[in-house]
Amino acid sequence: MDQQRRSWKCQNSGNNNQPPEKRSRDEPGSSHSEKCPRPGQHQHQSAPPASSSHTLSTRWQLYERNFPLYKQPVEVGCFSLDSERRFFNDARQIRYFVEPEPRPNFDLRDGYRDRFTKRDDSVKEKLDHLLQWIVANRAKLQSRVPAGSACALGVDVVTWRGHLTKLLTTPYETREGWLLAATLFRGTVYISEVETEAARREKENRSARHEEMMYWGYKFEQYICADEPHRCPDSAGVVNTNEAFCTVVQTRLADHRLLFSGEVDCRDKDPKAPAPPACYVELKTSLEICTPKQRSNFHRFKLLKWWAQSFLPGVPRIVAGFRDHDGVVVGVETIPIAKISHLIKNEFNCWKPTVCMNFCCDFLSFARTVVKEDDPRVVYLFSCEPHRDVTYSVHRDSVYSFLPLWFVEELSAAAGSD
């Protein structure tokens, strides 16, 4: 590792069974030495077929092509969720990044027993908060609809950033499968995740240690985030995981016009900072790295998910807190997203950004070919297990339906008044 990275010595655990710190909210070219384009830069090359009419291959070798077009993401809005998970069409929950000391000695266990309000994750919110934002900002969206577009919203796909992150990492996923439900309504495909049986069992069987470690990522945020630009963080306050600030961005991946939302940890407090999303900062924690093998595995597994999650909305940097086994942060490092491809380039058999983006692009093409019946009562359920092809099934008036009646009625009424 070079001089700049020396403060990472003793950084991260190093296998694919990563510690459960923080939530996963809610995700070029053929050689390891090639650079990953920033959002907005692209190369183009025709794709070899990776799917039949009924399945889509997940073999990474099929997606080792030039980087697809990915337009610079543009923030078109934001929203907040308060301590009771109520929706607000504003930025009241935004927090401001306060640079910590390089070796801050933060105790991530502090407050877990007596100052922690945990969100009820048995409540399946699906796309509801993003749909609330769409209804509240329909006029703004419709003003951007190209003339003659068949889509009421002028976008092809609406989803959460976390669902796209899962797609980006699928060619390299070895442990976890996924289920994604898709519905076509007024020309737009809506994609929402369905909990797998394996994920449900894992959640039910979490150990007390696992539960506490999930808190540590939120506590790290509390140590370095302030509620106002000129205030200091309040590490003695309550950690409430109901609260959230979410960005809503529009972009285009090849021929797919995307509208998606993702939670944002904080923003740069400098008034001269660039406009969102370039001013946003992603916060992460990880076990300190103590061996070359652990460093290699950090690059191969954890950085994959970190990169995917931040690259999609155009968040330019991650601030990572590296902790010991007792939950004490012993070092902090800033990782520019644009530099991650350099960090992984010398790792044997490592992941490649171009593979991730090409698979996501091909999945969206596959889904849009399959999802043809424009009816919110019809759900196309896409299923994927590691090393297996993506398959799908079709369901009408089923438990998989996820577009709420209030949303369907609102957009249908708007169509009648147009």
Summary of the structure (lengths in Angstrom):
residues: 418
radius of gyration: 20.9
end to end distance: 59.7
largest distance: 64.0
contacts: 1313
relative contact order: 0.23
helix: 29%
strand: 25%
